[in-house]
Amino acid sequence: MTAIPQERRVVTAIPGPKSQELQARRTATVAGGVGSVLPVFTARAGGGIVEDVDGNRLIDFGSGIAVTSVGASAEAVVRRASAQLADFTHTCFMVTPYEGYVEVCEALAELTPGDHAKKSALFNSGAEAVENAVKVARSYTGRQAVVVFDHGYHGRTNLTMALTAKNMPYKHGFGPFAPEVYRVPVAYGYRWPTGAENAGAEASAQAIDMISKQVGAENVAAIIIEPVLGEGGFIEPAKGFLPAIAEFARENGIVFVADEIQSGFCRTGQWFACEDEGVVPDLITTAKGIAGGLPLAAVTGRAEIMDAVHSGGLGGTYGGNPVACAGALGSIETMKELDLNAKARRIEEVMKGRLAAMQEKYPAIGDIRGRGAMIAIELVKDPATKEPDAAAAGALAKACHAEGLLVLTCGTYGNVLRFLPPLVIGEDLLNEGLDIIEQAFAGI
Ligand SMILES: *Cc1c(COP(=O)(O)O)cnc(C)c1O
């Protein structure tokens, strides 16, 4: 394997001619419902760089949506997954088990918050993990209702569409959705009517009141929340919100589920984002960053809750595939060896410093938020009215792409530019990416 030079290089228009050719073939054969942020076809990727088929090298501020935290061709991931591929690709853990699956569950028990006895089950995608967390919680409590939050995102399967807040593009035209799902407010500090300082206490009181009065706490199997909301706009629930909701769940026998699919595995500068406020979830769902790009997901939690399900009640043909498990072990090894939590915190320091300076010049930046290498800016037409400016987010993303910087947007109002660099990105590339963002502001 040749390491990819960690240098931005733009040698054609973006997308270039080879990408455009491939895009034409793609349009003819790939379903139109599957979108792409940037139709640049990938040749190879690693570190902080994605290289396309035209020889352009893009700075990666996306990590394939918070997946390749260790890089897209991390040495330990490639080594371990390749060795596993040569040994065997699949037996199905439900037919004849293998050690890698057990090792991943041991690592999850060690790394997730809380020192209680824990067990895990492995799956293929984040949505599948969330679905299974709901199955486990219902089985354990004998209750049906599931509570989720404004701006929440939990996946694209039928149940997880119901759990997801935003209609377009995730839910539009795809109903009917699963029943017994209830949505309550979240402490979105920037947009909380009485100010960010009141958001934690007021939003948690409102949420708890709605759950108690409209659903009935005794009917609720699970409360599911992202400790930092991802697709909804990198919203960090205001201080006090998560602990209040977790406490309410504990008092009422409700399974508290932290969906750390995007925020977990060093992304926010901790193994898991809920550690910031000392919240210990009953169940935690993980995916994305867990396996360096290989498809793997997990539900981890209190042993007595996980074991409430009858034997054979959890599983799936490919869940915890041996190659994906090997990838996860390589990814976790890399995170520990390179102390990627510290790297994520350093990325936050650099990014927030630079973005704060940009905000002084460009008032369209209404809010700078996020933790670790999960940082976003919310764009507004006027900082006084906070009217969302989705067009600005789109124009900035486009300008960055043209210069060879891969950035993503998100947010309920589509007005958030989010930055998710691989945690292994070099600081020079990080700063060069920020230079491009600054130039993009000057140009819009
Ligand atoms: C991406 C995501 C999911 C869904 O994961 P998939 O692997 O795409 O099914 C669920 N929850 C959160 C918080 C996510 O960011």
The ligand as an ORCA input file, in Angstrom:
! r2SCAN-3c Opt
* xyz 0 1
  C     -25.935      7.914     10.719
  C     -26.755      7.799     11.932
  C     -27.675      6.750     12.112
  C     -27.964      5.735     11.036
  O     -26.830      4.980     10.713
  P     -26.797      4.164      9.327
  O     -25.549      3.358      9.432
  O     -26.777      5.166      8.233
  O     -28.029      3.329      9.313
  C     -28.361      6.682     13.310
  N     -28.143      7.575     14.287
  C     -27.272      8.584     14.157
  C     -27.062      9.527     15.286
  C     -26.560      8.742     12.974
  O     -25.707      9.767     12.830
*
